Amino acid sequence: MKQSVEEMVTAVTHTIKQSAKYGQTSEETIRKLAETAVRQHKKPKAAVKAVRKQLHSIMAPYLGDPDYAAAAVALEAAFTTGDQADIEAACRSSLHSHLSTRERLPLMADFYSRIFAVTGRPRVMLDIACGLNPLAFPWMGLERPLDFYAYDIHEARITFLNHYFRLQGLPPLAKLQDVAHQFPAEQADVALFLKEMPRFERNYHGQGRPLLETLNVNWLVVSYPTVSTHGGRNLTNRYRDFMFQLIEGHDWPVTELLFDGELVFCIEKGARG
């Protein structure tokens, strides 16, 4: 008996959720991709293959992840000592496991001090498509109380980050949310979107500008890698042009900060209600 479209979407979603590689991905994300794949492919096997290919681009497993269970134990041990050096070492270890944050490790303290010198120190902050970046909190120089919202589609990562937030004495505000389909609605002082916009636009073409327009924040902090992952090609001018195209027509003052390996735009949106 032939499956209905809805039955096929459910079957494809279930198959992906049972896989070792993508089983920890938000079911909402998988289902959205399955809905598209089922419309394009008549056979379930082809639809599953299409979803896996898209998830490879979205999840970027090649960038790396820690063993979250082991990392959680290491963080607990560090916080139990109460020694800031131990806590920072445990955070560094996890940050080192992911390419994006590993590249930022040598300049972390300078990175956030220069950004917050422009934006002011936030009391409410959004970290969009956060990856492991919330573990950089010890280098941010921020005071409590702080509402630190973090959004990602990796279930194990969100569980790990909320565990970390509790250890830090912060509210557990990491959220399993696909920002491509549900833009963050929280009001905040600053929204971070670090080194993710190129991939976001590639996977969800045309969504980058609406995302930036919708965010209800005073400041957008959007960054780009200055060098390509493969080949070492300089991307500074390319991404500078890309950024200004994204916000063309908006009267948003922009402060550019250039770091070794990362180009940052602090955009004063002034939209918080």
C-alpha positions in Angstrom: 0.0 0.0 0.0 1.4 3.4 -1.0 2.3 5.8 1.8 0.7 9.2 2.1 3.0 12.2 2.0 2.6 12.7 5.7 3.4 9.1 6.4 6.5 9.3 4.2 7.6 12.5 6.0 7.2 10.7 9.4 9.1 7.6 8.2 12.0 9.7 6.8 12.1 11.7 10.1 12.1 8.5 12.2 14.9 7.0 10.1 17.1 10.0 10.6 16.3 10.3 14.3 17.4 6.7 14.7 20.8 7.3 13.1 23.9 7.6 15.1 25.2 10.6 13.2 22.1 12.8 13.3 19.9 11.3 16.0 20.7 14.2 18.3 19.4 16.8 15.8 16.2 18.7 16.6 13.3 16.7 15.3 11.7 19.9 14.1 14.7 20.6 11.8 14.7 17.0 10.5 10.9 17.1 9.8 11.2 20.4 7.9 13.9 19.0 5.7 11.9 15.7 5.3 8.9 17.7 4.1 11.0 19.3 1.3 12.8 16.1 0.4 9.6 14.1 0.1 8.2 16.6 -2.3 11.4 16.3 -4.4 11.9 12.5 -4.2 9.3 9.8 -4.8 11.3 7.0 -3.0 11.9 7.1 0.8 15.5 6.0 0.4 16.3 9.0 -1.9 14.5 11.4 0.5 16.6 10.1 3.5 19.7 10.6 1.4 18.7 14.2 0.6 18.0 15.0 4.2 21.3 13.5 5.3 23.1 15.6 2.8 21.4 18.8 3.9 22.0 18.0 7.6 25.7 17.5 6.8 25.8 21.2 5.6 23.6 22.5 8.5 25.1 20.6 11.4 28.7 20.7 10.1 29.9 17.6 12.1 33.3 18.0 10.5 33.8 21.1 12.8 34.0 18.9 15.8 32.3 18.2 19.1 33.4 17.1 22.5 32.3 13.9 24.2 29.4 15.7 26.0 29.1 13.2 28.9 32.8 13.3 29.6 32.9 17.1 29.2 30.1 17.5 31.7 31.9 15.4 34.2 35.1 17.5 33.7 33.2 20.7 34.2 31.6 19.4 37.4 35.0 18.5 38.8 36.4 21.9 37.9 33.5 23.8 39.5 33.8 21.6 42.6 37.3 22.8 43.2 36.1 26.4 43.0 39.4 27.3 41.3 38.9 29.7 38.4 42.0 28.4 36.6 40.5 24.9 36.8 37.2 26.1 35.5 38.8 28.0 32.6 40.9 25.0 31.7 37.8 22.8 31.5 36.0 25.4 29.4 39.0 25.7 27.1 39.1 21.9 26.6 35.5 21.9 25.3 36.0 25.0 23.3 39.1 23.5 21.6 37.0 20.5 20.3 35.0 22.7 17.9 36.9 24.5 15.0 35.0 27.8 15.3 35.7 28.4 19.0 39.2 26.7 18.8 40.2 29.4 16.3 39.1 32.1 18.7 40.9 30.8 21.8 44.1 32.8 21.4 42.3 36.1 21.4 39.2 35.4 23.5 39.6 38.0 26.3 40.6 40.8 23.8 37.7 39.7 21.5 35.0 40.2 24.0 36.4 43.3 25.7 36.6 45.1 22.4 33.1 44.1 21.4 31.5 45.1 24.7 33.5 48.4 24.7 31.3 49.2 21.6 28.0 47.7 22.7 28.2 48.1 26.4 28.0 45.1 28.7 24.7 43.3 28.2 22.3 42.2 30.9 20.4 40.1 28.4 22.2 38.4 25.5 21.3 36.1 22.7 23.8 33.7 21.2 22.3 32.4 17.9 23.4 29.1 16.4 25.6 29.2 19.5 27.7 26.0 19.1 29.9 25.9 22.2 30.5 29.6 22.4 28.6 30.0 25.8 31.6 28.3 27.4 33.5 31.5 26.6 31.6 33.2 29.5 34.6 33.3 31.8 36.4 35.6 29.3 33.4 37.9 28.6 33.8 40.1 31.6 30.1 40.1 32.3 28.4 40.6 35.6 25.5 38.7 37.1 22.5 38.7 37.0 22.7 37.9 33.3 20.1 36.3 31.0 22.2 34.4 28.5 20.0 32.8 25.8 21.7 30.3 23.6 20.0 28.6 20.5 21.1 25.5 18.7 19.6 22.4 17.1 21.9 19.8 18.7 20.0 18.2 21.6 23.1 16.9 23.5 24.7 20.3 23.1 21.7 22.1 24.6 21.6 19.7 27.5 25.3 20.2 28.1 25.1 24.0 27.9 22.2 24.2 30.4 24.2 22.0 32.8 27.1 24.4 32.3 24.9 27.5 32.9 23.7 26.0 36.2 27.3 25.4 37.3 28.0 29.0 36.4 25.1 30.2 38.5 23.3 31.4 35.4 19.7 30.6 34.4 19.5 27.5 32.1 18.4 29.4 29.0 19.9 27.3 26.3 17.1 26.4 23.9 16.6 23.7 21.3 15.4 26.0 18.5 15.9 26.1 14.8 16.3 29.8 14.2 15.8 29.4 10.5 12.2 28.4 11.1 11.5 30.3 14.4 13.4 33.5 14.9 14.3 34.3 18.6 11.6 36.5 20.1 13.4 37.4 23.3 14.3 41.1 23.9 18.0 41.6 24.5 20.8 44.1 24.7 23.1 42.2 22.4 22.7 39.3 19.9 25.8 37.3 18.9 25.8 35.6 15.5 29.4 34.4 15.2 30.9 33.0 12.0 27.5 31.4 11.1 26.0 33.8 8.6 27.7 32.4 5.4 26.5 28.8 6.2 23.1 30.1 7.3 22.6 31.9 4.0 23.9 28.9 2.0 21.4 26.6 3.7 18.5 29.0 4.1 18.9 31.4 1.2 17.4 34.8 1.9 16.8 34.2 5.6 19.8 36.1 6.9 18.3 39.6 6.4 14.9 38.8 7.9 16.6 37.2 10.9 18.6 40.4 11.6 15.6 42.6 11.0 13.4 40.6 13.4 15.8 40.3 16.3 14.5 42.7 19.1 17.9 43.8 20.3 19.9 47.0 20.7 23.0 45.6 19.1 23.8 42.9 16.5 27.3 41.4 16.7 27.9 39.4 13.5 31.2 37.9 12.6 32.9 36.1 9.7 36.1 34.1 9.3 38.7 36.1 7.5 40.4 33.1 6.0 38.8 30.1 4.3 38.9 26.7 6.2 40.6 25.1 3.2 43.3 26.9 1.3 43.8 29.9 3.4 42.1 32.3 1.0 41.5 35.8 2.5 37.8 36.5 2.8 37.8 39.9 4.5 36.7 42.0 1.6 34.2 39.4 0.4 32.4 39.2 3.7 32.6 42.9 4.3 30.7 43.5 1.1 28.3 40.6 2.0 27.5 42.1 5.4 26.7 45.6 4.0 24.5 44.0 1.3 22.5 42.2 4.0 21.7 45.4 5.9 21.4 47.7 2.9 18.7 50.3 3.3 18.8 50.2 7.1 20.1 53.3 8.9 22.1 51.1 11.4 25.5 52.5 12.5 28.2 49.9 12.1 31.5 49.5 14.0 34.0 47.1 12.4 36.5 45.2 14.5 39.2 43.1 12.8 40.9 40.3 14.7 43.4 37.7 13.7 41.1 35.3 11.8 37.8 37.0 12.5 36.0 40.1 11.2 33.3 41.5 13.5 30.5 43.9 12.8 28.9 45.6 15.8 25.6 47.0 14.4 23.6 49.4 16.5 20.0 48.5 15.8 18.4 50.2 18.8 15.3 48.1 18.5 14.7 47.0 22.0 11.3 47.9 23.3 
